[in-house]
C-alpha cells in the first residue's frame, strides 16, 4: 500500500489560477484517485479572470471539440474547465474539420519542396488569418486586454507562427506584444526542422 500511495503522491497537483485579485488554490484528495474520482475540489469559488482566452485547435480538430468533445456534456470540455477556474471570456479559432483539407494547397507552393514554405502561405495561411482575427476580436471585446493564447497540438506552433517576428499587423504597426499576453501550448512540437543540405 505504501508504494501505491507514493505513486498517488507523485501525481499530486496543485493548480493556481492567478488573477488581479489574488490566487485561488485547488486541493487534491489522493484517496479520491484510488476510488476513481479524481475531480479536484476547490476551497472557494474562483476569482473572475478578465484576461481573454483564445483556443487554437489542433490539426484535424473542430472548434466544437473544445466545447463538447465527442458529443460529451459541456462540463467535459476544455472551455468548461477554464470557466471553472475563473476565465469568462473564452473563444476558439473558428475551424471545421473540413477546413483542414486546405493544407493540401501547400503542395502547390514551390517553397514546400525547397523547405522554405511560410506558415502564412497556401497550406496554413487561412488558419493564421482566422487566428489573428479571433485574437483581435477578443482584444476589442475585452476593452483592450491582451489575450492568452492556448494552442493545442498544431494550433500551438501555428499560434507561434502567427506571433511571428513580433509584428502583429504590418499595415497598422501593431506589435504582437500589444495583442498577446502569453502563449501556452498543449502537446505542441516546437523543435526546429533540421537544416536542409
LUMVEXGU-963076 format. One line per 8 residues: number of its first residue (from 1); their letters; for each residue x, y, z of N, C-alpha, C, CB. Coordinates in Angstrom, 2 decimals. Glycine has a CB too. Layout:
# LUMVEXGU-963076
NUM> a> X Y Z X Y Z X Y Z X Y Z; ...
//
This chain:
# LUMVEXGU-963076
1> xxxxxxxx> 0.83 -1.20 0.00 0.00 0.00 0.00 0.86 1.25 0.00 -0.93 0.01 1.20; 2.01 1.23 0.66 2.89 2.39 0.69 3.34 2.77 -0.70 4.10 2.11 1.57; 3.68 1.79 -1.52 4.10 2.06 -2.90 2.98 2.74 -3.68 4.54 0.76 -3.60; 1.75 2.25 -3.52 0.63 2.83 -4.24 0.38 4.26 -3.79 -0.63 1.98 -4.05; 0.43 4.51 -2.51 0.22 5.87 -2.03 1.33 6.80 -2.50 0.13 5.88 -0.51; 2.58 6.32 -2.55 3.65 7.19 -3.03 3.46 7.50 -4.51 5.03 6.54 -2.79; 2.91 6.56 -5.30 2.61 6.84 -6.70 1.54 7.90 -6.82 2.17 5.56 -7.42; 0.54 7.78 -5.95 -0.53 8.80 -5.95 0.05 10.14 -5.53 -1.70 8.38 -5.00
9> xxxxxxxx> 0.91 10.13 -4.53 1.51 11.39 -4.07 2.34 12.02 -5.18 2.38 11.15 -2.84; 2.96 11.19 -6.03 3.74 11.73 -7.14 2.85 12.44 -8.14 4.52 10.62 -7.84; 1.57 12.08 -8.16 0.62 12.72 -9.08 -0.06 13.94 -8.48 -0.43 11.72 -9.51; 0.28 14.25 -7.24 -0.34 15.36 -6.54 -0.10 16.66 -7.31 0.21 15.48 -5.12; -1.17 17.30 -7.68 -1.08 18.55 -8.41 -1.84 19.62 -7.67 -1.62 18.40 -9.84; -1.26 20.77 -7.58 -1.96 21.91 -7.01 -2.00 22.97 -8.09 -1.27 22.44 -5.70; -3.20 23.30 -8.54 -3.35 24.30 -9.59 -3.60 25.66 -8.98 -4.49 23.93 -10.55; -3.02 26.66 -9.55 -3.24 28.02 -9.07 -3.61 28.89 -10.26 -1.99 28.57 -8.34
17> xxxxxxxx> -4.73 29.54 -10.17 -5.15 30.47 -11.21 -4.88 31.87 -10.72 -6.65 30.28 -11.57; -4.01 32.57 -11.41 -3.66 33.93 -10.99 -4.63 34.92 -11.59 -2.21 34.27 -11.40; -4.97 35.90 -10.84 -5.80 37.00 -11.34 -5.38 38.27 -10.63 -7.33 36.71 -11.12; -5.95 39.36 -11.04 -5.58 40.61 -10.41 -6.02 40.64 -8.95 -6.19 41.79 -11.16; -7.01 39.82 -8.59 -7.49 39.79 -7.22 -6.78 38.80 -6.34 -8.93 39.51 -7.22; -5.76 38.15 -6.79 -5.05 37.18 -5.98 -4.98 35.84 -6.68 -5.71 37.03 -4.64; -4.81 34.79 -5.89 -4.69 33.44 -6.45 -5.71 32.53 -5.78 -3.26 32.89 -6.27; -6.12 31.51 -6.51 -7.06 30.52 -5.99 -6.38 29.17 -6.02 -8.38 30.50 -6.81
25> xxxxxxxx> -6.25 28.51 -4.89 -5.60 27.20 -4.82 -6.65 26.11 -4.89 -4.75 27.06 -3.54; -6.31 25.02 -5.54 -7.18 23.86 -5.65 -6.55 22.72 -4.87 -7.42 23.46 -7.14; -7.36 21.97 -4.15 -6.82 20.86 -3.39 -7.04 19.56 -4.15 -7.47 20.78 -1.99; -6.30 18.55 -3.77 -6.35 17.26 -4.44 -6.46 16.20 -3.36 -5.11 17.02 -5.35; -7.43 15.32 -3.47 -7.62 14.27 -2.50 -7.09 12.96 -3.08 -9.12 14.14 -2.10; -5.93 12.47 -2.64 -5.36 11.26 -3.22 -6.24 10.04 -3.02 -4.00 11.00 -2.65; -7.05 10.01 -1.96 -7.94 8.87 -1.75 -9.04 8.85 -2.79 -8.54 8.91 -0.34; -9.45 10.02 -3.27 -10.46 10.08 -4.33 -9.92 9.42 -5.59 -10.88 11.54 -4.61
33> xxxxxxxx> -8.61 9.57 -5.85 -7.99 8.94 -7.01 -8.08 7.42 -6.90 -6.52 9.39 -7.17; -7.87 6.90 -5.70 -7.95 5.46 -5.50 -9.37 4.96 -5.74 -7.50 5.10 -4.09; -10.35 5.84 -5.57 -11.74 5.47 -5.80 -12.21 5.88 -7.20 -12.63 6.11 -4.74; -11.27 6.21 -8.09 -11.58 6.63 -9.47 -12.43 7.90 -9.50 -12.29 5.52 -10.21; -12.25 8.76 -8.55 -12.98 10.03 -8.52 -11.95 11.13 -8.36 -14.05 10.06 -7.36; -11.28 11.49 -9.45 -10.11 12.36 -9.38 -10.44 13.84 -9.52 -9.14 11.97 -10.43; -11.70 14.22 -9.43 -12.03 15.63 -9.60 -11.48 16.44 -8.44 -13.55 15.82 -9.72; -10.70 17.50 -8.74 -10.19 18.33 -7.66 -11.33 19.09 -6.99 -9.13 19.31 -8.18
41> xxxxxxxx> -11.18 19.35 -5.72 -12.18 20.13 -5.02 -11.60 21.52 -4.79 -12.60 19.46 -3.67; -12.46 22.50 -4.78 -11.99 23.86 -4.57 -12.42 24.34 -3.19 -12.54 24.79 -5.67; -11.58 25.14 -2.58 -11.88 25.66 -1.25 -12.84 26.83 -1.31 -10.60 26.08 -0.56; -12.94 27.50 -2.43 -13.83 28.64 -2.60 -14.05 28.83 -4.09 -13.25 29.93 -1.93; -15.04 29.63 -4.42 -15.27 29.87 -5.84 -14.10 30.68 -6.41 -16.62 30.62 -6.08; -13.69 30.35 -7.64 -12.53 31.03 -8.21 -12.82 32.50 -8.49 -12.10 30.34 -9.49; -11.78 33.30 -8.41 -11.90 34.71 -8.76 -12.11 34.82 -10.26 -10.65 35.51 -8.30; -12.81 35.85 -10.68 -13.03 36.07 -12.10 -11.75 36.59 -12.73 -14.20 37.05 -12.33
49> xxxxxxxx> -11.38 35.97 -13.83 -10.18 36.38 -14.55 -10.61 37.07 -15.83 -9.25 35.16 -14.85; -10.25 38.33 -15.97 -10.68 39.14 -17.11 -9.88 38.90 -18.38 -10.60 40.59 -16.74; -8.73 38.28 -18.26 -7.89 38.03 -19.43 -8.65 37.19 -20.45 -6.57 37.32 -19.02; -8.80 37.69 -21.69 -9.47 36.89 -22.71 -8.59 35.72 -23.15 -9.84 37.76 -23.92; -9.22 34.60 -23.45 -8.52 33.39 -23.87 -8.97 33.04 -25.28 -8.78 32.20 -22.89; -8.00 32.69 -26.13 -8.31 32.18 -27.47 -7.66 30.81 -27.58 -7.81 33.16 -28.61; -8.49 29.80 -27.84 -8.01 28.43 -28.02 -7.74 28.21 -29.50 -9.04 27.39 -27.47; -6.56 27.70 -29.80 -6.14 27.41 -31.17 -6.22 25.91 -31.40 -4.70 27.95 -31.46
57> xxxxxxxx> -7.23 25.43 -32.14 -7.41 23.99 -32.33 -6.24 23.33 -33.04 -8.66 23.74 -33.10; -6.05 22.05 -32.70 -5.02 21.25 -33.32 -5.44 20.71 -34.67 -4.63 20.11 -32.42; -4.48 20.15 -35.39 -4.70 19.63 -36.73 -5.83 18.60 -36.73 -3.40 18.99 -37.28; -6.81 18.81 -37.61 -7.94 17.90 -37.73 -9.04 18.14 -36.73 -7.47 16.51 -37.60; -8.81 19.03 -35.77 -9.84 19.31 -34.77 -10.82 20.36 -35.27 -9.20 19.78 -33.46; -11.98 20.33 -34.68 -13.06 21.27 -34.93 -13.19 22.13 -33.67 -14.42 20.54 -35.29; -13.66 23.33 -33.81 -13.85 24.21 -32.65 -14.73 23.55 -31.59 -14.46 25.54 -33.08; -15.71 22.77 -32.02 -16.64 22.14 -31.09 -15.95 21.14 -30.17 -17.75 21.44 -31.87
65> xxxxxxxx> -14.79 20.63 -30.58 -14.06 19.65 -29.77 -13.63 20.21 -28.42 -12.84 19.17 -30.53; -13.58 21.50 -28.28 -13.14 22.14 -27.05 -14.33 22.56 -26.18 -12.26 23.35 -27.36; -15.53 22.46 -26.76 -16.75 22.78 -26.04 -17.44 21.49 -25.57 -17.70 23.62 -26.92; -17.75 20.61 -26.50 -18.40 19.33 -26.20 -17.65 18.23 -26.94 -19.92 19.36 -26.60; -16.51 17.80 -26.40 -15.69 16.80 -27.11 -16.41 15.47 -27.29 -14.39 16.58 -26.36; -16.40 14.97 -28.53 -17.02 13.68 -28.86 -18.46 13.60 -28.37 -16.21 12.54 -28.25; -19.17 14.74 -28.48 -20.59 14.84 -28.08 -20.82 14.57 -26.60 -21.42 13.88 -28.90; -19.81 14.72 -25.78 -19.96 14.58 -24.33 -20.64 15.84 -23.79 -18.58 14.34 -23.64
73> xxxxxxxx> -21.07 15.80 -22.54 -21.67 17.00 -21.94 -20.67 18.16 -21.94 -22.15 16.71 -20.50; -21.19 19.37 -21.96 -20.35 20.57 -21.98 -19.36 20.58 -20.81 -21.23 21.83 -21.92; -19.74 20.05 -19.67 -18.88 20.04 -18.49 -17.58 19.27 -18.72 -19.62 19.43 -17.31; -17.54 18.39 -19.73 -16.34 17.60 -20.02 -15.36 18.35 -20.91 -16.73 16.29 -20.69; -15.77 19.48 -21.44 -14.94 20.21 -22.39 -13.88 21.10 -21.75 -15.80 21.04 -23.25; -12.88 21.42 -22.55 -11.78 22.28 -22.11 -12.27 23.68 -21.75 -10.70 22.36 -23.20; -13.22 24.19 -22.52 -13.76 25.53 -22.24 -14.40 25.55 -20.85 -14.80 25.96 -23.32; -15.16 24.51 -20.52 -15.79 24.42 -19.21 -14.74 24.37 -18.10 -16.70 23.18 -19.14
81> xxxxxxxx> -13.65 23.65 -18.34 -12.57 23.58 -17.34 -11.97 24.96 -17.09 -11.47 22.60 -17.79; -11.79 25.73 -18.15 -11.26 27.09 -17.99 -12.26 27.98 -17.25 -10.92 27.71 -19.36; -13.54 27.82 -17.55 -14.57 28.61 -16.86 -14.60 28.28 -15.37 -15.95 28.35 -17.48; -14.44 27.01 -15.03 -14.42 26.63 -13.61 -13.23 27.25 -12.88 -14.38 25.10 -13.46; -12.22 27.62 -13.60 -11.05 28.25 -12.99 -11.11 29.77 -13.03 -9.79 27.77 -13.69; -12.25 30.31 -13.48 -12.47 31.74 -13.39 -12.40 32.52 -14.68 -11.52 32.30 -12.48; -11.96 31.92 -15.77 -11.91 32.64 -17.05 -13.33 32.80 -17.57 -11.02 31.89 -18.09; -13.65 33.99 -18.06 -15.02 34.21 -18.53 -15.09 34.63 -20.00 -15.68 35.26 -17.69
89> xxxxxxxx> -14.02 35.06 -20.58 -14.01 35.50 -21.98 -13.17 34.51 -22.78 -13.46 36.97 -22.12; -13.81 33.43 -23.25 -13.11 32.34 -23.93 -13.68 32.18 -25.33 -13.21 31.01 -23.14; -12.80 32.15 -26.31 -13.24 31.87 -27.68 -12.28 30.88 -28.31 -13.32 33.18 -28.53; -12.72 30.30 -29.41 -11.93 29.32 -30.13 -11.81 29.76 -31.57 -12.55 27.90 -30.04; -10.63 29.62 -32.14 -10.45 29.95 -33.56 -11.48 29.11 -34.33 -8.97 29.66 -34.06; -12.33 29.76 -35.14 -13.39 29.02 -35.84 -12.84 28.12 -36.94 -14.39 30.00 -36.43; -12.79 26.83 -36.64 -12.25 25.84 -37.58 -13.20 24.65 -37.62 -10.81 25.39 -37.16; -13.48 24.17 -38.81 -14.25 22.93 -39.01 -13.28 21.86 -39.49 -15.43 23.14 -40.05
97> xxxxxxxx> -13.63 20.62 -39.24 -12.77 19.52 -39.70 -12.49 19.61 -41.20 -13.41 18.17 -39.37; -13.52 19.96 -41.95 -13.37 20.02 -43.41 -12.40 21.12 -43.85 -14.73 20.26 -44.06; -12.15 22.12 -43.01 -11.20 23.19 -43.37 -9.79 22.66 -43.55 -11.21 24.28 -42.30; -9.46 21.59 -42.85 -8.09 21.09 -42.86 -7.64 20.55 -44.21 -7.93 20.02 -41.83; -8.60 20.30 -45.11 -8.22 19.85 -46.45 -7.43 20.95 -47.17 -9.48 19.46 -47.28; -7.58 22.18 -46.73 -6.86 23.31 -47.33 -5.34 23.18 -47.18 -7.31 24.61 -46.69; -4.91 22.40 -46.20 -3.48 22.20 -46.00 -2.85 21.61 -47.27 -3.22 21.28 -44.79; -3.61 20.82 -48.00 -3.11 20.24 -49.25 -2.72 21.31 -50.25 -4.16 19.31 -49.87
105> xxxxxxxx> -3.28 22.50 -50.13 -2.91 23.61 -51.00 -1.44 23.95 -50.89 -3.73 24.84 -50.68; -0.84 23.60 -49.76 0.59 23.83 -49.58 1.44 23.06 -50.57 1.00 23.46 -48.18; 0.89 21.99 -51.12 1.62 21.20 -52.12 1.82 22.00 -53.41 0.88 19.89 -52.42; 1.02 23.03 -53.62 1.14 23.87 -54.81 2.14 25.01 -54.61 -0.22 24.44 -55.18; 2.69 25.09 -53.42 3.67 26.12 -53.09 5.07 25.55 -53.33 3.50 26.60 -51.60; 5.82 26.15 -54.22 7.17 25.64 -54.51 8.07 25.65 -53.27 7.82 26.49 -55.61; 7.79 26.54 -52.33 8.55 26.58 -51.09 8.43 25.29 -50.29 8.09 27.74 -50.25; 7.34 24.56 -50.49 7.15 23.28 -49.82 8.26 22.31 -50.21 5.77 22.69 -50.16
113> xxxxxxxx> 8.66 22.36 -51.47 9.64 21.41 -51.99 11.08 21.83 -51.72 9.44 21.24 -53.47; 11.28 23.08 -51.35 12.63 23.57 -51.05 12.82 23.87 -49.56 12.93 24.82 -51.88; 11.86 23.41 -48.74 11.90 23.63 -47.30 11.91 25.11 -46.94 13.13 22.94 -46.72; 11.23 25.92 -47.73 11.18 27.36 -47.44 9.74 27.90 -47.44 12.01 28.12 -48.47; 8.75 27.01 -47.31 7.35 27.45 -47.27 7.11 28.25 -45.99 6.38 26.24 -47.35; 6.31 29.28 -46.09 5.97 30.12 -44.94 4.64 29.66 -44.34 5.91 31.61 -45.34; 4.47 29.81 -43.03 3.20 29.42 -42.42 2.03 30.27 -42.91 3.30 29.51 -40.91; 2.31 31.42 -43.46 1.26 32.29 -43.99 0.93 31.97 -45.44 1.68 33.75 -43.86
121> xxxxxxxx> 1.57 30.95 -46.00 1.35 30.57 -47.39 0.08 29.76 -47.60 2.53 29.79 -47.90; 0.04 29.02 -48.70 -1.17 28.30 -49.10 -1.61 27.22 -48.12 -0.96 27.68 -50.44; -0.68 26.56 -47.49 -1.03 25.45 -46.61 -1.75 25.87 -45.34 0.19 24.71 -46.26; -1.23 26.88 -44.64 -1.77 27.28 -43.34 -2.14 28.75 -43.24 -0.78 26.95 -42.28; -2.00 29.49 -44.30 -2.32 30.92 -44.27 -3.74 31.20 -43.81 -2.12 31.53 -45.63; -4.69 30.36 -44.23 -6.09 30.51 -43.83 -6.23 30.43 -42.30 -6.96 29.44 -44.50; -5.48 29.54 -41.66 -5.56 29.36 -40.21 -4.97 30.57 -39.50 -4.82 28.07 -39.78; -3.81 31.01 -39.96 -3.14 32.18 -39.35 -4.07 33.40 -39.42 -1.78 32.48 -40.07
129> xxxxxxxx> -4.72 33.57 -40.57 -5.63 34.71 -40.75 -6.79 34.64 -39.75 -6.18 34.75 -42.20; -7.41 33.48 -39.62 -8.52 33.33 -38.67 -8.07 33.52 -37.24 -9.17 31.95 -38.83; -6.90 32.99 -36.90 -6.36 33.12 -35.55 -6.18 34.60 -35.21 -5.03 32.37 -35.42; -5.59 35.34 -36.11 -5.36 36.77 -35.84 -6.68 37.53 -35.73 -4.49 37.39 -36.95; -7.65 37.18 -36.57 -8.97 37.83 -36.49 -9.63 37.53 -35.15 -9.88 37.36 -37.64; -9.54 36.29 -34.70 -10.13 35.87 -33.43 -9.47 36.61 -32.26 -10.01 34.34 -33.25; -8.15 36.72 -32.30 -7.43 37.44 -31.24 -7.83 38.92 -31.24 -5.90 37.30 -31.44; -7.90 39.52 -32.42 -8.29 40.94 -32.50 -9.69 41.18 -31.93 -8.23 41.43 -33.95
137> xxxxxxxx> -10.63 40.27 -32.23 -11.99 40.39 -31.71 -11.99 40.25 -30.18 -12.92 39.32 -32.35; -11.29 39.25 -29.66 -11.22 39.05 -28.20 -10.60 40.27 -27.52 -10.40 37.79 -27.87; -9.57 40.83 -28.14 -8.90 42.02 -27.61 -9.87 43.21 -27.56 -7.65 42.37 -28.47; -10.57 43.44 -28.64 -11.51 44.57 -28.71 -12.67 44.38 -27.73 -12.05 44.74 -30.14; -13.25 43.16 -27.70 -14.41 42.91 -26.84 -14.06 42.98 -25.35 -14.99 41.55 -27.15; -12.81 42.79 -25.01 -12.39 42.85 -23.61 -11.99 44.26 -23.20 -11.23 41.90 -23.36; -12.08 45.20 -24.11 -11.70 46.57 -23.79 -10.21 46.82 -23.84 -12.21 46.93 -22.43; -9.49 46.01 -24.60 -8.06 46.22 -24.77 -7.18 45.35 -23.89 -7.74 47.63 -24.50
145> xxxxxxxx> -7.73 44.27 -23.33 -6.92 43.32 -22.56 -6.16 42.42 -23.52 -7.82 42.47 -21.59; -4.88 42.25 -23.27 -4.10 41.33 -24.10 -4.58 39.89 -23.89 -2.59 41.44 -23.78; -4.44 39.09 -24.92 -5.04 37.76 -25.00 -4.07 36.67 -24.57 -5.54 37.50 -26.40; -4.61 35.67 -23.86 -3.88 34.45 -23.55 -4.21 33.46 -24.66 -4.25 33.88 -22.13; -3.21 33.05 -25.43 -3.39 32.05 -26.47 -3.10 30.68 -25.89 -2.49 32.34 -27.71; -3.98 29.72 -26.14 -3.73 28.34 -25.76 -3.78 27.52 -27.04 -4.78 27.82 -24.69; -2.62 26.99 -27.42 -2.52 26.24 -28.66 -2.43 24.75 -28.40 -1.33 26.70 -29.46; -3.34 24.02 -29.00 -3.34 22.56 -28.86 -2.69 21.94 -30.10 -4.78 22.02 -28.67
153> xxxxxxxx> -1.68 21.13 -29.89 -1.00 20.40 -30.96 -0.54 21.38 -32.05 -1.95 19.31 -31.56; -0.97 21.15 -33.29 -0.56 22.05 -34.38 -1.01 23.49 -34.12 -1.13 21.55 -35.72; -2.08 23.67 -33.36 -2.52 25.02 -33.00 -1.47 25.77 -32.20 -3.81 24.95 -32.22; -0.61 25.03 -31.49 0.47 25.67 -30.72 1.52 26.27 -31.61 1.10 24.67 -29.79; 2.01 25.49 -32.58 3.06 26.05 -33.45 2.48 27.02 -34.46 3.82 24.94 -34.17; 1.19 26.86 -34.82 0.57 27.85 -35.70 0.36 29.17 -34.96 -0.78 27.32 -36.25; 0.04 29.11 -33.68 -0.07 30.33 -32.88 1.29 31.02 -32.79 -0.61 30.02 -31.47; 2.33 30.22 -32.58 3.68 30.79 -32.54 4.04 31.43 -33.88 4.71 29.70 -32.17
161> xxxxxxxx> 3.64 30.77 -34.97 3.90 31.34 -36.30 3.13 32.63 -36.49 3.52 30.33 -37.39; 1.90 32.70 -35.97 1.10 33.93 -36.09 1.77 35.08 -35.33 -0.34 33.70 -35.55; 2.42 34.75 -34.23 3.12 35.77 -33.45 4.36 36.25 -34.18 3.50 35.22 -32.06; 4.89 35.39 -35.05 5.96 35.73 -35.98 7.14 36.45 -35.39 5.42 36.55 -37.04; 7.53 37.49 -36.06 8.73 38.25 -35.69 8.43 39.37 -34.72 9.37 38.81 -36.93; 7.23 39.39 -34.15 6.86 40.44 -33.21 5.96 41.49 -33.80 8.09 41.09 -32.68; 5.71 41.41 -35.10 4.80 42.36 -35.76 3.46 41.65 -35.96 5.39 42.86 -37.12; 2.43 42.16 -35.32 1.11 41.56 -35.42 0.41 41.99 -36.71 0.25 41.94 -34.20
169> xxxxxxxx> 0.48 43.27 -37.00 -0.18 43.81 -38.20 0.75 44.82 -38.85 -1.56 44.46 -37.84; 1.29 44.46 -39.99 2.25 45.34 -40.68 1.61 46.64 -41.14 2.85 44.62 -41.87; 0.33 46.61 -41.51 -0.32 47.82 -42.03 -0.55 48.87 -40.95 -1.63 47.46 -42.68; -0.83 48.44 -39.72 -1.08 49.39 -38.64 0.11 49.57 -37.71 -2.28 48.96 -37.84; 1.09 48.69 -37.83 2.26 48.77 -36.96 2.02 48.19 -35.57 2.70 50.18 -36.83; 0.91 47.47 -35.38 0.63 46.86 -34.08 1.61 45.72 -33.84 -0.85 46.35 -34.00; 2.19 45.71 -32.65 3.14 44.66 -32.29 2.41 43.48 -31.66 4.23 45.20 -31.33; 2.98 42.31 -31.76 2.39 41.11 -31.16 2.20 41.29 -29.66 3.27 39.88 -31.44
177> xxxxxxxx> 3.17 41.88 -28.99 3.09 42.09 -27.53 1.94 43.01 -27.15 4.41 42.66 -27.02; 1.42 43.79 -28.10 0.28 44.66 -27.82 -1.04 43.88 -27.84 0.22 45.79 -28.83; -1.05 42.70 -28.43 -2.26 41.89 -28.56 -2.21 40.61 -27.72 -2.50 41.53 -30.01; -1.02 39.99 -27.60 -0.90 38.69 -26.96 -0.13 38.81 -25.65 -0.21 37.68 -27.91; -0.75 38.35 -24.58 -0.13 38.35 -23.25 0.81 37.17 -23.11 -1.20 38.31 -22.14; 0.37 35.99 -23.60 1.12 34.77 -23.38 0.64 33.70 -24.35 0.98 34.29 -21.91; 1.53 32.80 -24.69 1.18 31.61 -25.45 1.49 30.40 -24.60 1.93 31.56 -26.82; 0.47 29.59 -24.32 0.65 28.31 -23.63 0.26 27.23 -24.62 -0.22 28.22 -22.30
185> xxxxxxxx> 1.07 26.18 -24.70 0.78 25.13 -25.65 0.57 23.80 -24.95 1.90 25.01 -26.68; -0.26 22.97 -25.57 -0.57 21.65 -25.04 -0.29 20.65 -26.15 -2.06 21.56 -24.54; 0.71 19.82 -25.98 1.02 18.80 -26.98 1.50 19.36 -28.30 -0.17 17.95 -27.20; 2.18 20.48 -28.26 2.68 21.11 -29.49 4.19 20.89 -29.61 2.34 22.62 -29.51; 4.62 20.61 -30.82 6.04 20.41 -31.08 6.66 21.76 -31.44 6.27 19.37 -32.23; 7.75 22.10 -30.80 8.43 23.38 -31.05 9.89 23.17 -31.43 8.34 24.28 -29.83; 10.18 22.07 -32.04 11.56 21.81 -32.44 11.77 22.28 -33.87 11.89 20.30 -32.31; 12.87 22.99 -34.07 13.22 23.44 -35.42 13.45 22.26 -36.35 14.47 24.33 -35.38
193> xxxxx> 13.03 22.41 -37.59 13.37 21.33 -38.53 14.88 21.32 -38.79 12.60 21.49 -39.87; 15.41 20.16 -39.13 16.84 20.06 -39.44 17.15 20.92 -40.66 17.25 18.59 -39.69; 18.32 21.54 -40.67 18.71 22.38 -41.79 18.88 21.51 -43.04 20.03 23.15 -41.46; 18.28 21.97 -44.12 18.39 21.22 -45.38 19.79 21.39 -45.94 17.33 21.68 -46.41; 20.26 20.35 -46.58 21.54 20.46 -47.30 22.63 19.91 -46.58 21.85 21.82 -47.61
//
